[in-house]
Amino acid sequence: MRQRESKLGVDGAAAPWKEQQQQRSAAGRWLDAEAAAAALGPFTPQTKRAPYCSVINVVLAAFMLTVPAMVIFLGVRTSAPPVRITSADVVRRGVSGERSYDRLLGGLLADGFDERSCRSRYQSVLYRRRSGRQPSAYLVSKLRQQEALQRRCGPGTAAYSHALEQLRSAKNGDGGGVGSPECKYLVSISYRGLGNRILAAASAFLYAVLTDRVLLIDPSNEMGELFCEPFPGTTWLLPPGFPLASYTNFSVSTAESYGNMLRNKVIRTDASAGAGDVPAFAYVHLDHDATEQDNLFFCDEDQRVLGSIPWLVMRTDNYFVPGLFLDTGFREELARMFPEPDAAFHHVVRYLFHPNNHVWGLVTRYHDAYLAGAAHRVGIQVRVFGAQPNSPELLEQIVKCTQKEGLLPELLLPTAGRDGDSDGDPVIAAAGPSRKAKAVLVTSLKSWYYEKLKGMYWERAAATGEAVGVHQPSHEEFQRFGARSHDAKALAEMHLLSLTDALVTTAWSTFGYVAQGLGGLRPWVMYRPENDTHVPDPPCGRDVSMDPCFHAPPFYDCRLKRGADTGKIVPQVRHCIDMSWGLKVVRPS
C-alpha cells in the first residue's frame, strides 16, 4: 500500500480540515450517545342567495352542457394525448383536496405487492400535499435491477447457500480461497436509535446498488417488525445461522476491519496485490470513531479492492452518502441516478421504509383527527440533548425562529379590560368558523415545550386572526432503547412531521433528518447554542437542502493523497449549516 500523508498545511500551521476533524472528535462523546429521539381547507360558510340566482343557474347549466362537447372537439384538434385513468390514478377527497395521484411515485415503487399487508406503501401519497421529487428513469431501472438481484441471490436461493458455504469454509480455514462468487453481499448492522438505523440502512442500500451487492439488514432492533419488506418476492433481512456469529459485536478494533487489514498489510491496494490475497469477508467500520484508514473506504483504489471481496459487513451510525459523491468511480453513476443530487435520500427513504400496518394506523388516525382540517400545518421537532432539563432558552429560540420566519403568527399584546384585568384578546380579526386554522405538530420526548406553546396561543390571540392549534402525539420523557412501542411512536411521528407544510428541526438530530427526507422538505434548522444560557442569534436558518448531514466525514483528498477540506472538492457536497465539519449533498448552483 502506498504511503498516505495527512499532517500539516504548506505553511506548517494546522490546516482548516484538521480543525474540523478536531471539532468532530470533540463531539464524539455526544455522538456516541445520540440516537433518534421520539421525538398537520378552510371552512367556507354558505351565503344567502340573491333573487337573480335562479337565472344564473339556468345559464350555468346550459354552459355546462356544452363543455363536454367542446372538450371532445378541442381534444381532436390538439396533439396532446388524452388523459387516461389507470389503476395507479385515483381521487382522494378530504385530505388535500380533489386530485389524482400516482401510487407508484413515478415508478419509484414496484407494483404487485399485496396492499392489505402493507397499507402505507401505496397510501402514503394520499396524505401528502406535495407529490415530492420525481425519480429519474435511470434510477427506476436501477431499482428494478436491484430487486431482480435480491430475488436471484437473496436468502432461500442456491446462490445464497453457495455463498454462505464459501464464507463458512474460509472462516474455518477449510478452503484455499473464495473463488469468483456468483453474488456479492452487504450486511448492514442495525443499532442505535431509530433515526440512526434508518440513515445507516439507506446509506448501505445506495452503496449496494452502486456495487451490485445484495443488501441484508441485521434484523435486531426491530427492523423487521417496524417496516414492510421493500423488495418483492424476497426478504431484506439476514436469516438466522449467519457464519459470522459475533458480527454484531464488530468494532473499530476488529482485526478483519478494512482499516486494520490495510494497516497490518493483510490486504494491499497497489498493483502487486494478487487475487489470492482477497479475504472471504471484510468489516467496514464507518462509525463516528472511524480511523483515517477506515475512511479510505471513500477512495477509488480502495473501492477496487473492496469490490472483489464477496462479503462486507458494515457498521455505521451515519448517513455517509455525501462521501460516496467524493469517489470518482461512483460520481458518474450517481449523477445519472440523481440528476437532482439533493433528492438522493428523499428517493431512497421513500422506496425502502414503509411502516407496518400498526404504525401506519397511528399516523392516519392522528392525522385525520388533528391535522387534516388545517389550512396550514407546521412541524416543530424538538431534540433535548442528554439529560438537559426543560429549557426556557430553547423555548424562546423556538418562538423567535417560528415567528421571525413567519411560520407562526405573533401574539397580540394584552390590553386592560373594564375591570382592569388584561384580557389578552382586544381585537378579533376575523370572527366565526371561517377563520383560517393553523395546526402545529410538536414532537419531543418532553411535553413541557408543547404545553408552553399551546398555552401561548390559547391565552393570547394571534395578530393575524388565525386559529392556532398545537398538538403533540406522545411524550415518552426519555429514550427507551429496544422498546417496541417507543420506536413505533417515533416512526409514526417522523411520518407525521413529513406531512407538514413547513418544518422546523433541531440541529444534529437524525430524527429530523428522516422527517425532512420523507417529506421532501427543506427545513428551518434551530442552531445549537454555544451554551445553554444564550439563544443563538439568528435562532435558526433555512437548510441548504433536504439531504441529511454526514456527521463523521473523511478529511482526505484521495487524488492528492493528503488531508483536505472535503466540503470543497466537488460541487455536489458542502458543509452542513448545523454542524460545521459535517457534509451534505446539495444541488450545485
C-alpha positions as CSV (number, residue, x, y, z in Angstrom):
1,M,0.0,0.0,0.0
2,R,1.3,3.4,-0.9
3,Q,2.0,5.7,2.0
4,R,-0.6,8.4,2.6
5,E,0.3,11.5,4.5
6,S,-2.2,14.0,6.1
7,K,-0.4,16.2,8.5
8,L,0.1,19.9,8.0
9,G,-0.6,22.6,5.6
10,V,2.1,24.3,3.4
11,D,2.9,26.9,6.0
12,G,3.2,24.4,8.8
13,A,0.1,25.6,10.6
14,A,-2.8,23.2,11.2
15,A,-5.0,23.2,8.1
16,P,-8.7,24.1,8.3
17,W,-9.6,20.4,7.6
18,K,-7.6,19.4,10.7
19,E,-9.5,21.9,12.9
20,Q,-12.7,20.4,11.6
21,Q,-11.5,16.9,12.4
22,Q,-10.7,18.0,15.9
23,Q,-14.1,19.5,16.3
24,R,-15.7,16.3,15.2
25,S,-13.6,14.3,17.7
26,A,-14.6,16.6,20.5
27,A,-18.2,15.9,19.7
28,G,-17.6,12.2,19.6
29,R,-18.7,11.6,23.1
30,W,-22.1,13.2,22.4
31,L,-22.4,11.4,19.1
32,D,-21.8,8.1,20.8
33,A,-24.8,8.8,23.0
34,E,-27.0,10.4,20.4
35,A,-29.8,8.4,18.7
36,A,-33.0,9.2,17.1
37,A,-35.4,10.8,19.6
38,A,-39.1,10.0,19.8
39,A,-39.2,12.5,19.1
40,L,-50.9,18.9,10.3
41,G,-59.5,23.6,3.6
42,P,-60.6,26.3,5.4
43,F,-64.4,26.2,6.0
44,T,-66.4,28.3,3.6
45,P,-69.7,29.5,5.1
46,Q,-72.8,29.5,3.0
47,T,-74.1,32.8,1.9
48,K,-77.7,33.9,1.2
49,R,-78.6,33.6,-2.5
50,A,-79.6,36.8,-4.4
51,P,-83.1,36.9,-6.1
52,Y,-81.5,36.5,-9.5
53,C,-79.6,33.4,-8.5
54,S,-82.0,31.1,-10.4
55,V,-81.4,32.9,-13.6
56,I,-77.7,32.5,-13.2
57,N,-78.2,28.8,-12.5
58,V,-80.0,28.3,-15.8
59,V,-77.2,30.0,-17.7
60,L,-74.6,28.0,-15.9
61,A,-76.5,24.7,-16.6
62,A,-76.7,25.5,-20.3
63,F,-72.9,26.3,-20.4
64,M,-72.0,23.1,-18.5
65,L,-74.0,21.0,-21.0
66,T,-71.8,22.4,-23.8
67,V,-68.5,21.8,-22.1
68,P,-68.1,18.1,-22.8
69,A,-68.7,18.6,-26.5
70,M,-66.2,21.5,-26.5
71,V,-63.6,19.4,-24.8
72,I,-64.0,16.5,-27.2
73,F,-63.9,18.8,-30.2
74,L,-60.8,20.6,-29.0
75,G,-59.1,17.3,-28.0
76,V,-59.4,16.1,-31.6
77,R,-57.7,19.2,-32.9
78,T,-54.7,19.2,-30.5
79,S,-51.7,17.0,-30.4
80,A,-51.8,16.4,-26.6
81,P,-52.6,12.8,-25.7
82,P,-55.8,12.1,-23.9
83,V,-55.8,11.7,-20.1
84,R,-56.0,8.1,-19.1
85,I,-57.3,6.9,-15.8
86,T,-55.4,3.8,-14.7
87,S,-55.3,1.7,-11.5
88,A,-52.5,4.0,-10.4
89,D,-54.6,7.1,-10.6
90,V,-57.4,7.7,-8.1
91,V,-59.1,10.7,-6.5
92,R,-58.9,11.2,-2.7
93,R,-61.3,13.7,-1.0
94,G,-60.8,15.4,2.3
95,V,-57.1,15.1,2.7
96,S,-55.6,17.6,0.3
97,G,-58.5,18.4,-2.0
98,E,-59.5,16.5,-5.1
99,R,-56.6,15.5,-7.1
100,S,-55.2,12.5,-9.0
101,Y,-52.1,10.8,-7.7
102,D,-49.5,8.2,-8.7
103,R,-49.4,5.5,-6.1
104,L,-46.1,4.2,-7.6
105,L,-44.4,7.6,-7.1
106,G,-43.3,7.9,-10.7
107,G,-42.1,4.3,-10.9
108,L,-40.0,4.5,-7.7
109,L,-42.1,1.7,-6.1
110,A,-42.7,-1.7,-7.7
111,D,-46.2,-2.8,-8.4
112,G,-47.6,-6.2,-7.3
113,F,-47.4,-6.1,-3.5
114,D,-50.5,-7.1,-1.5
115,E,-51.7,-3.7,-0.4
116,R,-53.6,-5.1,2.6
117,S,-50.3,-6.5,4.1
118,C,-48.6,-3.1,3.9
119,R,-51.1,-0.2,3.5
120,S,-48.5,2.5,3.8
121,R,-46.7,1.6,0.7
122,Y,-49.4,2.8,-1.7
123,Q,-51.4,5.0,0.6
124,S,-48.8,7.4,2.0
125,V,-49.0,9.7,-1.1
126,L,-52.7,10.3,-0.3
127,Y,-51.7,12.2,2.8
128,R,-49.1,14.5,1.2
129,R,-49.9,17.9,-0.2
130,R,-46.9,17.8,-2.4
131,S,-46.0,15.0,-4.7
132,G,-42.3,15.0,-4.0
133,R,-39.5,14.9,-6.4
134,Q,-39.8,12.6,-9.4
135,P,-37.2,9.9,-9.8
136,S,-35.2,9.7,-13.0
137,A,-35.9,6.9,-15.4
138,Y,-32.4,5.6,-14.8
139,L,-32.9,5.4,-11.1
140,V,-36.2,3.5,-11.7
141,S,-34.3,1.0,-13.9
142,K,-31.6,0.6,-11.3
143,L,-34.2,-0.2,-8.6
144,R,-35.8,-2.9,-10.8
145,Q,-32.3,-4.4,-11.4
146,Q,-31.6,-4.4,-7.7
147,E,-34.9,-6.1,-7.0
148,A,-34.0,-8.8,-9.5
149,L,-30.6,-9.2,-7.9
150,Q,-32.2,-9.6,-4.5
151,R,-34.5,-12.3,-5.8
152,R,-31.8,-14.1,-7.7
153,C,-29.2,-14.1,-4.9
154,G,-31.1,-13.5,-1.7
155,P,-31.9,-15.9,1.2
156,G,-33.5,-19.1,0.0
157,T,-31.7,-19.3,-3.3
158,A,-29.0,-21.7,-4.4
159,A,-26.6,-18.8,-4.9
160,Y,-27.1,-17.6,-1.3
161,S,-26.5,-21.1,0.0
162,H,-23.3,-21.4,-2.0
163,A,-22.0,-18.1,-0.9
164,L,-22.7,-19.0,2.7
165,E,-20.8,-22.2,2.3
166,Q,-17.8,-20.4,0.8
167,L,-17.8,-18.0,3.8
168,R,-18.1,-20.8,6.3
169,S,-15.3,-22.7,4.7
170,A,-13.0,-19.7,4.5
171,K,-13.8,-18.8,8.1
172,N,-12.9,-22.3,9.3
173,G,-9.8,-22.4,7.2
174,D,-11.1,-25.3,5.1
175,G,-10.7,-23.6,1.7
176,G,-7.9,-22.2,-0.3
177,G,-9.8,-19.1,-1.4
178,V,-13.2,-17.8,-2.2
179,G,-13.0,-18.1,-5.9
180,S,-15.3,-16.0,-8.1
181,P,-18.6,-15.8,-6.3
182,E,-21.8,-15.6,-8.4
183,C,-23.2,-13.0,-6.0
184,K,-21.8,-10.4,-3.5
185,Y,-23.4,-9.3,-0.3
186,L,-23.5,-6.4,2.1
187,V,-24.7,-6.9,5.7
188,S,-25.8,-3.7,7.5
189,I,-25.6,-3.8,11.3
190,S,-28.6,-2.2,12.9
191,Y,-28.0,-0.3,16.1
192,R,-28.5,2.9,18.0
193,G,-31.8,5.0,17.8
194,L,-34.3,4.6,15.1
195,G,-33.2,7.7,13.1
196,N,-29.6,6.4,13.0
197,R,-30.8,3.0,11.9
198,I,-32.8,4.5,9.0
199,L,-29.9,6.7,7.9
200,A,-27.5,3.8,8.1
201,A,-29.7,1.4,6.2
202,A,-30.4,4.0,3.5
203,S,-26.7,4.6,3.0
204,A,-25.9,0.9,2.9
205,F,-28.7,0.4,0.3
206,L,-27.4,3.0,-2.0
207,Y,-23.9,1.6,-1.7
208,A,-25.3,-1.9,-2.5
209,V,-27.0,-0.5,-5.6
210,L,-23.8,1.2,-6.8
211,T,-21.7,-2.0,-6.3
212,D,-24.2,-4.7,-7.4
213,R,-24.5,-6.3,-3.9
214,V,-27.4,-7.9,-2.2
215,L,-28.4,-5.9,0.8
216,L,-29.1,-7.8,4.0
217,I,-30.2,-5.9,7.1
218,D,-29.4,-7.1,10.6
219,P,-32.9,-8.0,12.0
220,S,-32.2,-6.9,15.5
221,N,-33.6,-3.6,16.9
222,E,-37.0,-4.3,15.3
223,M,-36.0,-3.5,11.7
224,G,-38.2,-6.4,10.6
225,E,-41.0,-5.5,12.9
226,L,-41.4,-1.8,12.2
227,F,-41.1,-1.9,8.4
228,C,-42.6,-3.9,5.5
229,E,-40.4,-5.8,3.1
230,P,-39.2,-3.4,0.4
231,F,-38.2,-6.0,-2.3
232,P,-40.9,-8.1,-4.0
233,G,-40.6,-11.8,-3.8
234,T,-37.7,-11.9,-1.3
235,T,-36.5,-10.6,2.1
236,W,-34.0,-8.0,3.0
237,L,-33.5,-9.4,6.5
238,L,-30.4,-11.5,7.3
239,P,-31.7,-15.0,8.2
240,P,-30.5,-16.9,11.3
241,G,-27.4,-19.0,11.1
242,F,-25.0,-16.4,9.6
243,P,-21.5,-17.9,9.9
244,L,-20.0,-14.8,11.5
245,A,-21.9,-15.3,14.7
246,S,-20.3,-12.3,16.5
247,Y,-20.8,-9.8,13.7
248,T,-23.0,-7.5,15.8
249,N,-20.0,-7.0,18.1
250,F,-17.6,-5.9,15.4
251,S,-15.9,-2.6,16.3
252,V,-13.0,-0.3,15.3
253,S,-10.6,-2.8,16.9
254,T,-11.8,-5.8,14.9
255,A,-8.9,-7.4,13.2
256,E,-10.9,-8.0,10.0
257,S,-11.9,-4.4,9.6
258,Y,-10.8,-2.9,6.3
259,G,-8.8,-0.2,8.1
260,N,-6.9,-2.7,10.3
261,M,-6.2,-5.1,7.4
262,L,-4.7,-2.2,5.5
263,R,-2.7,-1.1,8.5
264,N,-1.4,-4.6,9.1
265,K,-0.8,-5.2,5.3
266,V,-3.2,-8.2,5.2
267,I,-4.6,-6.6,2.1
268,R,-3.0,-4.1,-0.3
269,T,-4.2,-1.6,-2.8
270,D,-1.1,-1.4,-5.1
271,A,-0.8,-3.2,-8.4
272,S,1.3,-6.0,-7.0
273,A,-1.7,-7.3,-4.9
274,G,-2.9,-10.6,-6.3
275,A,-6.3,-12.2,-6.5
276,G,-5.3,-14.8,-3.9
277,D,-4.9,-12.0,-1.3
278,V,-8.6,-11.3,-1.2
279,P,-10.3,-12.3,2.1
280,A,-13.6,-14.0,2.3
281,F,-15.1,-11.0,4.1
282,A,-14.2,-7.6,5.4
283,Y,-15.7,-5.5,8.1
284,V,-16.3,-1.9,7.1
285,H,-16.3,0.5,10.1
286,L,-17.8,3.8,9.3
287,D,-18.9,4.8,12.8
288,H,-18.3,8.2,14.3
289,D,-14.9,6.8,15.6
290,A,-13.6,5.6,12.3
291,T,-9.9,5.9,11.8
292,E,-8.1,7.5,8.8
293,Q,-7.6,4.0,7.3
294,D,-11.2,3.2,7.8
295,N,-12.2,6.3,5.9
296,L,-10.1,5.3,2.9
297,F,-13.3,3.4,2.0
298,F,-14.3,6.6,0.1
299,C,-11.2,6.3,-2.3
300,D,-11.3,4.8,-5.8
301,E,-8.4,2.4,-5.3
302,D,-9.8,1.1,-2.1
303,Q,-13.2,0.5,-3.6
304,R,-11.5,-1.6,-6.3
305,V,-10.2,-3.9,-3.5
306,L,-13.5,-3.9,-1.7
307,G,-15.3,-4.7,-4.9
308,S,-13.5,-8.1,-5.1
309,I,-14.5,-9.2,-1.5
310,P,-17.6,-11.4,-1.6
311,W,-19.0,-10.4,1.9
312,L,-18.9,-7.0,3.5
313,V,-20.3,-6.4,7.0
314,M,-20.8,-2.7,7.7
315,R,-21.4,-0.7,10.9
316,T,-22.3,2.9,10.8
317,D,-24.4,5.3,12.8
318,N,-24.1,7.9,10.0
319,Y,-25.6,8.9,6.7
320,F,-22.5,8.5,4.6
321,V,-23.9,9.1,1.1
322,P,-22.1,12.5,0.7
323,G,-18.8,10.6,1.0
324,L,-19.9,8.4,-2.0
325,F,-20.0,11.5,-4.1
326,L,-16.3,12.1,-3.4
327,D,-15.4,8.8,-5.1
328,T,-14.8,9.4,-8.8
329,G,-15.8,5.9,-9.7
330,F,-19.3,6.5,-8.3
331,R,-19.8,10.1,-9.3
332,E,-21.0,9.5,-12.9
333,E,-23.4,6.8,-11.8
334,L,-24.8,8.9,-9.0
335,A,-25.3,11.8,-11.5
336,R,-27.4,9.5,-13.8
337,M,-29.4,8.2,-10.9
338,F,-29.9,11.5,-9.2
339,P,-30.0,14.5,-11.7
340,E,-31.1,16.4,-8.6
341,P,-28.4,15.2,-6.2
342,D,-30.1,16.7,-3.1
343,A,-33.0,14.3,-3.6
344,A,-31.0,11.1,-3.2
345,F,-32.1,10.4,0.4
346,H,-35.6,11.6,-0.4
347,H,-35.9,8.9,-3.1
348,V,-34.2,6.2,-1.1
349,V,-36.1,6.6,2.1
350,R,-39.5,6.7,0.2
351,Y,-38.5,3.5,-1.6
352,L,-37.2,1.5,1.4
353,F,-39.0,2.4,4.5
354,H,-42.8,1.6,4.6
355,P,-44.2,1.4,8.2
356,N,-46.2,-1.7,9.1
357,N,-49.9,-1.5,9.4
358,H,-49.9,-0.8,13.1
359,V,-47.6,2.2,12.8
360,W,-49.5,3.4,9.7
361,G,-52.7,3.3,11.7
362,L,-51.0,5.6,14.3
363,V,-50.2,8.0,11.5
364,T,-53.5,8.1,9.7
365,R,-55.7,8.2,12.9
366,Y,-53.7,11.1,14.3
367,H,-53.6,13.0,11.0
368,D,-57.3,12.7,10.4
369,A,-58.2,13.7,14.0
370,Y,-55.9,16.7,14.4
371,L,-54.2,17.8,11.2
372,A,-56.4,17.1,8.1
373,G,-58.7,20.1,8.5
374,A,-56.0,22.7,8.9
375,A,-55.2,25.2,6.1
376,H,-51.5,25.2,7.0
377,R,-49.5,22.7,9.0
378,V,-46.2,23.5,10.8
379,G,-44.0,20.8,12.3
380,I,-41.6,21.5,15.1
381,Q,-39.2,18.8,16.1
382,V,-37.6,19.5,19.5
383,R,-34.5,17.4,20.4
384,V,-33.4,17.8,24.0
385,F,-29.8,16.6,24.3
386,G,-28.6,14.3,27.1
387,A,-30.3,14.9,30.5
388,Q,-31.0,18.6,30.0
389,P,-33.9,19.9,31.9
390,N,-36.7,21.9,30.4
391,S,-35.1,25.0,28.9
392,P,-36.7,28.4,28.8
393,E,-33.9,29.4,26.4
394,L,-34.8,26.7,24.0
395,L,-38.5,27.7,24.2
396,E,-37.5,31.3,23.4
397,Q,-35.5,30.0,20.5
398,I,-38.4,28.1,19.1
399,V,-40.7,31.1,19.4
400,K,-38.2,33.5,17.9
401,C,-37.5,31.2,15.0
402,T,-41.1,30.4,14.0
403,Q,-42.3,34.0,14.4
404,K,-39.3,35.6,12.7
405,E,-39.7,33.2,9.7
406,G,-43.4,33.8,9.5
407,L,-44.2,30.2,10.3
408,L,-46.3,31.0,13.4
409,P,-48.1,34.3,14.0
410,E,-47.1,36.8,16.6
411,L,-49.4,37.4,19.6
412,L,-51.5,40.5,20.3
413,L,-50.4,42.5,23.3
414,P,-52.9,42.3,26.1
415,T,-55.0,45.3,27.0
416,A,-56.8,46.2,30.2
417,G,-60.5,45.3,30.3
418,R,-63.2,47.2,32.1
419,D,-62.3,45.6,35.4
420,G,-58.7,46.4,34.9
421,D,-57.6,42.9,34.1
422,S,-55.7,42.0,30.9
423,D,-58.0,40.1,28.6
424,G,-55.2,39.3,26.1
425,D,-57.6,39.4,23.2
426,P,-58.5,43.0,22.4
427,V,-59.2,42.5,18.7
428,I,-60.8,39.6,16.8
429,A,-59.5,39.9,13.3
430,A,-62.0,37.5,11.8
431,A,-64.7,36.1,14.0
432,G,-66.6,32.9,13.4
433,P,-65.6,29.4,12.0
434,S,-64.3,30.9,8.7
435,R,-61.0,31.9,10.3
436,K,-58.0,30.2,8.9
437,A,-56.8,27.3,11.0
438,K,-53.1,26.5,11.5
439,A,-52.1,23.2,13.1
440,V,-48.8,23.0,14.9
441,L,-47.4,19.5,15.4
442,V,-44.7,19.3,18.1
443,T,-42.6,16.1,18.5
444,S,-40.4,15.8,21.6
445,L,-39.5,13.4,24.4
446,K,-40.6,16.3,26.7
447,S,-44.2,17.6,27.0
448,W,-43.1,21.0,28.5
449,Y,-42.5,22.7,25.2
450,Y,-45.8,21.7,23.7
451,E,-47.7,22.8,26.8
452,K,-46.0,26.2,26.8
453,L,-46.7,26.8,23.1
454,K,-50.3,25.6,23.4
455,G,-50.8,27.9,26.4
456,M,-49.4,30.9,24.5
457,Y,-51.9,30.5,21.6
458,W,-54.8,29.8,24.0
459,E,-54.3,32.6,26.4
460,R,-53.4,35.2,23.7
461,A,-54.9,35.9,20.2
462,A,-52.8,35.6,17.1
463,A,-52.2,39.0,15.4
464,T,-53.2,37.5,12.1
465,G,-56.6,36.3,13.3
466,E,-55.6,32.7,12.7
467,A,-56.8,30.0,15.0
468,V,-53.7,28.1,16.1
469,G,-54.0,24.6,17.4
470,V,-50.9,22.9,19.0
471,H,-50.7,19.1,19.2
472,Q,-48.2,16.5,20.4
473,P,-48.8,12.8,19.8
474,S,-46.6,11.4,22.6
475,H,-44.1,12.4,25.2
476,E,-42.0,9.5,26.4
477,E,-39.8,11.8,28.5
478,F,-36.6,9.8,27.9
479,Q,-35.2,7.5,25.2
480,R,-36.2,3.8,25.6
481,F,-33.8,1.7,23.5
482,G,-35.3,-1.6,22.4
483,A,-38.9,-0.8,23.4
484,R,-41.2,-1.7,20.5
485,S,-44.0,0.8,21.4
486,H,-41.5,3.6,21.8
487,D,-40.0,3.0,18.3
488,A,-43.4,2.6,16.8
489,K,-44.4,6.0,18.1
490,A,-41.2,7.5,17.0
491,L,-41.6,6.2,13.4
492,A,-45.2,7.4,13.3
493,E,-44.1,10.9,14.4
494,M,-41.4,11.0,11.8
495,H,-44.1,10.4,9.2
496,L,-46.5,12.9,10.7
497,L,-43.8,15.6,10.6
498,S,-43.1,14.8,7.0
499,L,-46.8,15.6,6.2
500,T,-46.5,19.2,7.3
501,D,-46.2,22.2,5.0
502,A,-43.2,23.7,6.9
503,L,-40.8,22.1,9.2
504,V,-38.5,23.3,12.0
505,T,-35.9,20.9,13.2
506,T,-33.2,20.8,15.9
507,A,-29.5,20.8,14.8
508,W,-27.7,17.4,14.8
509,S,-30.9,15.4,15.1
510,T,-31.2,12.3,13.0
511,F,-34.9,12.2,13.8
512,G,-35.4,15.5,12.0
513,Y,-33.3,14.3,9.1
514,V,-35.6,11.4,8.4
515,A,-38.7,13.6,8.6
516,Q,-37.4,16.1,6.1
517,G,-36.3,13.4,3.7
518,L,-39.6,11.6,3.8
519,G,-41.5,14.9,3.2
520,G,-39.1,16.4,0.7
521,L,-38.9,19.4,3.0
522,R,-36.0,21.9,3.3
523,P,-36.4,22.7,7.0
524,W,-35.5,25.7,9.2
525,V,-32.8,24.4,11.5
526,M,-32.5,25.7,15.0
527,Y,-28.8,26.3,15.6
528,R,-27.2,24.6,18.5
529,P,-26.2,27.2,21.1
530,E,-22.6,27.5,22.4
531,N,-24.0,27.3,25.9
532,D,-27.4,26.6,27.4
533,T,-28.0,30.1,28.7
534,H,-28.0,32.0,25.5
535,V,-30.4,32.0,22.5
536,P,-28.5,31.9,19.2
537,D,-28.8,35.0,17.0
538,P,-30.2,34.3,14.5
539,P,-32.2,31.5,16.2
540,C,-32.4,29.4,13.0
541,G,-31.6,29.2,9.3
542,R,-33.1,27.6,6.2
543,D,-31.2,24.5,5.3
544,V,-29.4,24.3,2.0
545,S,-31.0,21.1,1.0
546,M,-33.4,18.3,2.3
547,D,-30.5,15.9,2.5
548,P,-29.3,14.7,5.9
549,C,-25.9,15.7,7.3
550,F,-23.0,13.3,7.3
551,H,-21.7,13.8,10.9
552,A,-18.3,11.9,10.6
553,P,-16.9,12.5,7.1
554,P,-13.4,11.9,5.9
555,F,-10.8,14.7,5.8
556,Y,-8.7,13.3,3.0
557,D,-8.3,14.0,-0.7
558,C,-7.9,10.6,-2.3
559,R,-6.5,12.0,-5.6
560,L,-3.8,14.2,-3.9
561,K,-3.3,11.7,-1.1
562,R,-3.3,14.3,1.6
563,G,-5.6,15.9,4.2
564,A,-8.2,18.2,2.8
565,D,-11.4,20.0,3.4
566,T,-13.8,17.5,1.7
567,G,-16.6,20.1,1.6
568,K,-14.8,21.9,-1.2
569,I,-13.8,19.0,-3.5
570,V,-17.0,18.5,-5.6
571,P,-19.9,20.9,-6.2
572,Q,-22.5,18.4,-5.0
573,V,-21.1,18.3,-1.5
574,R,-20.8,21.1,1.0
575,H,-20.7,21.6,4.8
576,C,-23.9,21.4,6.8
577,I,-25.4,24.5,8.4
578,D,-26.0,22.7,11.7
579,M,-22.6,21.0,12.0
580,S,-19.6,22.9,10.6
581,W,-17.5,19.9,9.9
582,G,-20.3,17.7,8.5
583,L,-21.1,17.2,4.8
584,K,-24.3,17.1,2.9
585,V,-25.4,16.6,-0.7
586,V,-26.7,19.8,-2.4
587,R,-27.9,20.8,-5.8
588,P,-25.0,22.6,-7.5
589,S,-25.6,26.3,-8.3
